[in-house]
Amino acid sequence: MDLGDQIPQGPASRLSFNKKWVLSAALLGGLLLWYFWPSHNHKKNKQPIKTAISVVTANVHTRDIPIYLNALGGVTPTETVTVKTQINGQLLKVLFQEGQTVKKGEVLALIDDRPYLAQFTQFEGQLTRDKALLSNAKMDLERYQKLLTEDSIAKQMVDTQQSLVNQYEGAVISDEGQVQSARINLIYCKLISPINGRVGLRLVDPGNYVQTSDANGLFVINTIHPITVVFSLPEDNVPQVLKRVKTLKVVPVDAFDRTGKTLLASGKLLTLDNQIDPTTGTVKLKATFGNKDDTLFPNQFVNIRLQIDELKSALVIPTAGLQLGAKGSFVYGLHQDDTVKIQPVTVGATYLDETVVLSGITFDQKVIVEGTDKLTEGTKVQVNKPAVTVPTVRPTTTIPLREKS
């Protein structure tokens, strides 16, 4: 096909074609003019204004920080006694309520004493008879000895009478022993508490026949006022504990619940074991607690916190202001021009919601504790006051100390 055939022919067609080209060129020129106009170019190159980041700061301050060792322990009664019968017989009556607190010397149960009372009466009768025989034999011996001095009887009769007196003396001693044994059996018919403590559930009901061969006994008494806790520490901590014991007469010990957050009781260290367990590399320690509120119970699992030292006037910051990076711990320090500086720090122990800082900051310096998510070196910040909160009393809540490496 010839190219000339595609171009419109005639004056009217050429005029229409030229108008389209003029309009297209005008539109293109307008767009180029708008794009390169100075005011538009200024808006395009204008940079957004950076706003300061809102943060909350805290001052580096000093305070005394206690240093603790944490351990796992079990509550043990100060004394535990399994009450067993010392005679055989029928359990007639139980005089205590299960779970009752009893005192030393208190009668707790009764065993049928009638067989032992009859035996006691029998032995007393034998003793009375043998005493009468002994008395008569002694009087005869005195008569024989007098007659012997008058040479009226043979010496053999005196010796025979002396032997009879010795025989009756032995019988009287034997009878006295039997009477004493029967009297003790009568005492054993009353089961008496040997210690002060709390009685557990009874293991035998009244009416049963109890024997001395019973392995389980009748009931168990535990002394829980005071009560003790046995726990273990690694052998590496023994020198620290011994030093603390020599420095202080009373070493404080706190017992927390299974979660380690609720303080159950406060007591003192009682003693250390006399040797280290070679299989575990630990040493056992025992602490005592008054337990007046019965917050500790035998065989209960507890977390133990033993104070072994105290840092005087240590530099501390809120733990919330401590950051952890690839090179270690650091804080965001605040300059006087309200800009941020990253400061590497060396940290020590943590107590409650504060952490000891060993190096990297100075006293009364401001560190950022809130709003650290978008901070970098040199960031401009705006310091806000922390929100006012009503202080809460936490008499039984604390967080065990942990060492930071």
ABEGO torsion letter per residue (X at the ends): XBAAAABBBEAAAAAAAAAAAAAAAAAAAAAAAAAABAAAAAAAABBBBBBBBBBBBBBBBBBBBBBBBBBBBBBBBABBBBBBBABBEBBABBABBBGBBBBBGBBABBBBAAAAAAAAAAAAAAAAAAAAAAAAAAAAAAAAAAAAAAGABBAAAAAAAAAAAAAAAAAAAAAAAAAAAAAAAAAAABBBBABBEBBBBBABBBGBBBBAABAAEABBBBBAOBBBBBBBBBAAAAAAAAAAAAABABBBBBBBBAAGABBABBBBBABBBABBBAAAGBBBBBBBBAGAAGABBBGBBBBBBBBABBBBGBBBBBAAABBBBAAEBBBBBBBAAGBBBBBBBBBBBBBEABBBBABGBBBGBBBBABGAAABBBGBBBBBBBBBBBBBBBBAABBBBBBBBX
